[in-house]
Amino acid sequence: MDAFLKCRVWPAAAAVIGSGAVVAGMLLATPGTAQATTLACGSAVTTSVTLTANVNCTADTTDNGLNIEAPDVTVNLNGHSILGPGDTYQTSGVSDNGYSGVTVESGTISNFTSALDFEGSSGSDLTGIVAEHVTATETTLGDEDYGFYAEYLTGASISSMTVKGAYYGVYLADSSSSTVTGNQVSGAFIGLYDDGGMANTWSHNTVSLASYWFGVEALETTGTVIASNTITGSASDGVFNADGTSVSITGNTLSGLYDGIYDDESTGTTASGNTALGDLFGLYAYEPDGAAYTGNHLSHGMYGIETDYPASETLKKNTTDGNSEAGVYVYTADGTGTYSAALTSNTADKNAYGLYSQIPATGSGNEASGNSVLNCYNVKCNKAKGATKVPAPPHHPPVINKAATRAPAARSA
């Protein structure tokens, strides 16, 4: 007998247990209701199920835990676990290759290459995918571990997951209008990853990093929102936005990182209301085009803001204090070129250099005081402007191995 029966209700029938045993007196599930059952590793899910025991795949190195083979089903782990053989065997805890309207909830998935794997295709996105209250754990950190892996989703919701020890906490590729919110990721190399996304929202997540990588990485995305996340680590980037268009980075708390925010060769980035404490660079931007950095508080690092080779950039109402080099540093190598920056109503206190631009900046109403070397240079300040000839702050741009920002090639479990 197949492990999953569907569609009809028969009085005094039997529910499927394990790989084929039946128990008298239990009812089979109707469409849209969850069948209470125990499942074997590798089972095909064609109707909604609620687990009554763990799914044990610890000795099975070839099968996924569960395979979704119908749309509009819910897998309720019901506090139970799907246990894998290890993260090197290219298997997934729950695998969905082509079915929309799937929900996985309320349990633990451990020791697979991907705890959850959802794969649509170009021109045929999966819609209505939901993952919530799932804990994904890895006992060893392999080359390609994912708490949540997905390609080509539209309108997905990934919430309240806990991911421990995976290389990637949540990974979305070529997906749109999806939300990743309220998740906790610890010990990851890359906490949250968006490759080629459109209008995805990453908000209210907590990420603690394992090494020199990224809390949230957005690569070649458009209209991405990265908001109200808390990201901590050692020598890591909190938010890394590379080659993005109209990305919003708002209200994030970033501490103990190499860069709180790294905005790399992007267009139309807005970064506002972020707090960076003790990061070497609170906000570092390389060749930003049309960026607006507003109302951020960036303190007690090396540079509050450094922006290199900006075009039509606006810095407004940022507060930088206690940084060992500069509050704000606009860098253009020799101070020439077709670069432009407007600094308005920024405050820089008790840094080495306050507000320093190697090109004359437009804007006004800036305040700088108590900076040990210089308050303002090429910036219009209400207070002391400093001498006309002063040494520039040291230039220490972050070093990023861009090859490492690319995710491994898409794979099928």
C-alpha positions in Angstrom: 0.0 0.0 0.0 1.3 3.5 -0.8 2.3 5.6 2.1 -0.2 8.3 1.2 -3.9 7.8 0.4 -6.1 10.7 -0.5 -9.4 12.2 -1.5 -12.0 9.9 0.1 -13.3 9.3 3.6 -14.3 5.7 4.5 -15.9 4.9 7.8 -13.9 2.6 10.0 -11.1 2.8 7.6 -7.3 2.9 8.4 -4.6 5.6 8.3 -1.3 4.7 6.9 1.5 4.2 9.4 5.1 4.0 8.6 5.8 2.4 5.2 2.5 0.5 4.9 1.1 -0.7 8.2 -2.6 0.1 8.9 -4.5 0.7 12.1 -8.2 0.0 12.2 -10.7 2.6 13.2 -8.8 5.7 11.9 -10.1 7.9 9.0 -8.3 8.8 5.9 -7.9 12.5 5.1 -10.1 14.4 2.8 -8.5 17.1 0.5 -7.5 20.2 2.5 -7.4 18.4 5.8 -4.2 17.1 7.5 -3.8 13.3 7.8 -2.3 12.3 11.1 0.4 9.9 10.3 3.9 8.5 10.7 6.0 8.7 7.5 9.0 6.8 6.2 12.0 8.5 4.7 11.5 9.3 1.0 7.7 9.4 1.2 5.7 11.3 -1.4 3.3 13.9 0.0 0.2 14.3 -2.0 -2.2 15.5 0.7 -1.8 17.5 3.9 -0.2 15.6 6.7 0.4 16.1 10.5 3.3 14.0 11.8 2.9 11.8 14.9 6.5 10.7 15.0 9.9 11.6 13.6 11.0 10.9 10.0 14.3 9.1 10.3 16.7 9.4 7.4 19.9 9.1 9.3 20.9 5.8 7.5 19.5 6.9 4.1 22.1 8.9 2.0 20.1 9.0 -1.2 16.4 9.9 -0.4 15.0 13.2 0.7 13.1 13.2 3.9 9.7 14.0 2.3 9.0 14.8 -1.4 6.1 17.2 -2.2 4.2 15.8 -5.2 1.0 17.8 -5.2 0.0 21.5 -4.8 -1.8 23.1 -1.9 -0.6 20.8 0.8 0.6 21.4 4.4 3.2 19.4 6.2 2.7 20.0 9.9 5.7 18.6 11.7 3.7 18.9 14.8 6.8 19.3 17.0 8.6 16.3 15.5 11.8 16.1 13.5 13.1 15.0 10.1 16.5 13.6 10.8 19.1 13.5 8.0 22.3 11.5 7.3 24.6 14.6 7.1 25.0 17.7 4.9 27.4 16.1 2.3 24.9 13.8 0.7 22.9 16.3 -1.4 19.5 15.4 0.1 16.8 17.7 1.6 14.5 17.4 4.5 11.5 18.5 2.5 11.8 18.9 -1.3 9.3 20.6 -3.5 10.2 20.6 -7.2 7.4 22.4 -9.0 4.3 22.6 -6.7 2.7 25.8 -5.4 0.7 26.5 -2.3 2.9 24.4 0.0 3.3 25.0 3.7 5.9 23.4 6.0 5.5 24.3 9.7 6.2 23.6 13.4 9.1 21.3 13.8 12.8 20.5 13.3 14.8 19.4 10.3 18.4 18.5 10.8 21.5 17.4 8.9 20.5 17.7 5.3 22.2 19.7 2.6 19.0 21.7 2.6 16.4 21.6 5.4 13.8 23.0 3.0 14.2 23.0 -0.8 11.7 24.7 -3.1 12.4 24.9 -6.8 10.3 26.5 -9.5 11.7 27.3 -12.9 12.1 30.3 -15.2 8.7 31.5 -16.3 7.0 29.1 -13.9 7.4 30.5 -10.4 6.1 28.7 -7.4 3.5 30.8 -5.6 2.2 30.8 -2.0 5.1 28.9 -0.4 5.1 29.2 3.4 7.7 28.1 5.9 7.1 29.0 9.5 8.3 27.9 13.0 10.8 25.4 11.5 14.2 24.9 13.2 16.9 23.9 10.8 20.2 22.6 12.2 23.5 21.3 11.0 26.1 19.6 13.2 28.9 20.1 10.7 29.4 23.1 8.4 29.7 21.8 4.9 30.4 23.6 1.6 26.7 24.0 0.7 24.3 23.9 3.6 21.0 25.7 3.5 18.3 26.2 6.1 15.9 27.3 3.3 16.8 27.1 -0.4 14.6 28.3 -3.1 14.6 29.3 -6.8 11.8 31.1 -8.7 9.3 31.9 -5.9 6.7 34.6 -6.0 4.9 35.8 -2.9 6.6 33.3 -0.5 6.6 33.8 3.3 9.5 32.5 5.4 9.0 33.4 9.0 9.9 32.5 12.5 12.5 30.0 11.4 15.6 29.2 13.5 18.6 28.2 11.5 21.8 27.0 13.2 25.1 26.2 11.6 24.1 26.3 8.0 26.4 28.0 5.4 23.3 29.9 4.2 20.5 30.6 6.5 17.8 31.6 3.9 18.7 31.6 0.2 16.4 33.0 -2.5 17.4 33.1 -6.2 15.4 34.8 -8.9 12.4 35.3 -6.6 10.0 38.2 -6.2 7.5 39.8 -3.8 8.5 37.4 -1.0 9.0 38.2 2.7 11.6 36.8 5.0 10.8 38.0 8.5 11.3 37.2 12.2 13.9 34.5 11.6 16.9 33.8 13.8 20.1 32.7 12.1 23.3 31.8 14.0 26.7 30.5 13.0 26.1 31.1 9.3 28.6 32.3 6.7 25.8 34.1 4.9 22.7 34.7 7.0 20.2 35.8 4.4 20.9 35.8 0.6 18.9 37.3 -2.3 20.3 36.7 -5.8 18.5 38.5 -8.6 15.4 39.2 -6.6 12.6 41.7 -7.3 10.8 43.5 -4.5 11.6 41.0 -1.7 11.5 42.1 1.9 14.0 41.0 4.6 12.9 42.4 7.9 13.1 41.9 11.7 15.5 39.0 11.4 18.4 38.3 13.9 21.7 37.2 12.4 24.9 36.3 14.2 27.7 35.4 11.9 30.4 32.8 12.0 33.1 34.3 9.9 34.0 37.0 7.4 30.8 37.0 5.3 27.5 38.7 5.2 24.4 39.1 7.4 22.2 40.1 4.5 23.6 39.9 1.0 21.6 41.3 -1.9 23.2 40.6 -5.3 21.9 42.3 -8.4 18.4 42.9 -6.9 15.8 45.5 -7.6 13.4 47.1 -5.1 14.7 45.0 -2.2 13.8 46.1 1.3 16.2 45.3 4.1 14.7 46.6 7.3 14.9 46.4 11.1 17.3 43.5 11.2 19.8 42.9 14.0 23.2 41.7 12.8 26.3 41.0 14.8 29.6 39.3 14.1 33.3 39.7 14.0 35.0 40.5 10.7 31.9 40.5 8.6 29.5 42.7 6.6 26.1 43.3 8.1 24.4 44.3 4.9 26.1 43.9 1.5 24.3 45.4 -1.4 26.1 44.7 -4.7 25.0 46.0 -8.1 21.5 46.7 -6.8 18.9 49.1 -8.0 16.6 51.0 -5.7 17.5 49.0 -2.6 16.2 50.3 0.7 18.3 49.6 3.9 16.3 50.9 6.8 16.4 50.7 10.6 18.9 48.0 11.0 21.1 47.5 14.1 24.7 46.5 13.1 27.4 46.0 15.7 30.9 44.5 16.0 31.3 44.1 12.2 33.9 45.0 9.6 31.3 47.0 7.6 27.9 47.7 9.0 26.6 48.4 5.5 28.6 47.9 2.3 26.9 49.5 -0.8 28.8 48.4 -3.8 28.4 49.8 -7.3 24.6 50.2 -6.8 22.1 52.7 -8.2 19.5 54.6 -6.1 20.2 53.0 -2.8 18.5 54.5 0.3 20.0 53.8 3.7 18.1 55.5 6.5 17.7 55.2 10.3 20.4 52.5 10.7 22.5 52.2 13.8 26.1 51.0 13.6 28.1 50.6 16.7 31.8 49.6 16.8 32.0 48.6 13.1 35.2 49.5 11.4 33.1 51.1 8.7 29.6 52.0 9.8 28.7 52.6 6.1 31.1 52.1 3.2 30.0 52.9 -0.4 32.0 52.2 -3.5 30.9 54.1 -6.7 27.4 54.8 -5.5 25.1 56.4 -8.1 22.2 58.5 -6.9 22.4 57.1 -3.3 20.8 58.8 -0.3 22.1 58.0 3.2 19.9 59.7 5.7 19.5 59.8 9.5 21.9 57.1 10.3 23.9 56.9 13.6 27.4 55.5 13.0 29.7 55.5 16.0 32.8 54.2 17.8 34.3 52.5 14.8 37.1 53.7 12.4 35.0 55.5 9.8 31.3 56.4 10.4 30.8 56.8 6.6 33.3 56.4 3.8 32.1 56.8 0.3 34.4 56.4 -2.7 33.8 58.0 -6.1 30.2 59.0 -5.6 27.9 60.3 -8.3 24.9 62.5 -7.3 25.1 61.3 -3.7 23.2 62.8 -0.8 24.2 62.5 2.9 21.7 64.1 5.2 21.1 64.2 9.0 23.6 61.5 9.8 25.3 61.4 13.2 28.9 60.2 13.5 30.8 60.2 16.7 33.7 58.6 18.4 35.2 57.2 15.3 39.0 56.8 15.3 39.6 58.2 11.8 36.6 60.1 10.3 33.0 60.8 10.8 32.3 61.2 7.1 35.0 60.8 4.4 34.3 61.4 0.7 37.2 59.9 -1.2 38.2 60.4 -4.8 41.9 59.5 -4.9 43.3 62.8 -6.2 40.3 65.0 -5.5 39.3 65.3 -9.1 36.9 63.7 -11.6 33.2 63.9 -12.3 32.0 63.1 -8.8 29.5 64.8 -6.6 28.2 64.7 -3.1 25.8 66.8 -1.1 26.2 67.0 2.7 23.4 68.6 4.6 22.7 68.8 8.4 25.1 66.1 9.3 26.7 66.0 12.8 30.2 64.8 13.5 31.6 65.0 17.0 34.7 63.6 18.7 36.1 61.8 15.7 39.7 62.4 14.4 38.4 64.1 11.3 34.8 65.3 11.3 33.4 65.9 7.9 36.1 65.6 5.2 35.5 65.6 1.4 38.2 65.5 -1.2 35.9 67.3 -3.6 33.9 70.5 -2.7 30.6 69.2 -1.4 27.3 71.0 -1.9 24.7 71.3 1.0 24.9 73.2 4.3 23.9 73.2 7.9 26.4 70.6 9.0 27.7 70.6 12.6 31.2 69.4 13.6 32.9 69.9 16.9 35.5 68.3 19.2 37.2 66.4 16.4 40.8 66.0 17.2 42.4 66.8 13.8 39.9 68.7 11.8 36.2 69.6 12.0 35.2 70.3 8.3 37.0 70.2 5.0 35.3 71.0 1.7 32.1 70.8 3.6 29.9 73.7 4.6 29.6 73.7 8.4 28.0 76.0 10.9 31.0 75.7 13.1 34.8 75.8 12.6 35.7 74.8 9.0 39.3 74.1 9.7 42.4 75.0 7.6 42.4 75.0 3.8 45.3 72.7 3.6 45.2 69.6 5.8 46.3 66.0 5.4 43.6 63.6 4.3 42.5 60.8 6.5 44.1 57.5 5.8 42.3 55.5 3.1 41.5 51.9 4.1 38.9 50.6 1.8 37.4 47.3 2.8 38.7 44.3 0.8 36.0 42.1 -0.5 36.6 38.9 -2.5 33.8 39.4 -5.0 34.1 35.8 -6.2 33.0 34.7 -2.8 29.8 36.7 -3.1 28.5 34.4 -5.8 26.5 31.5 -4.5 27.2 28.0 -5.6 25.4 26.9 -8.8 21.8 25.9 -8.4 21.3 22.3 -7.6 18.6 19.8 -7.4 18.4 17.5 -4.5 
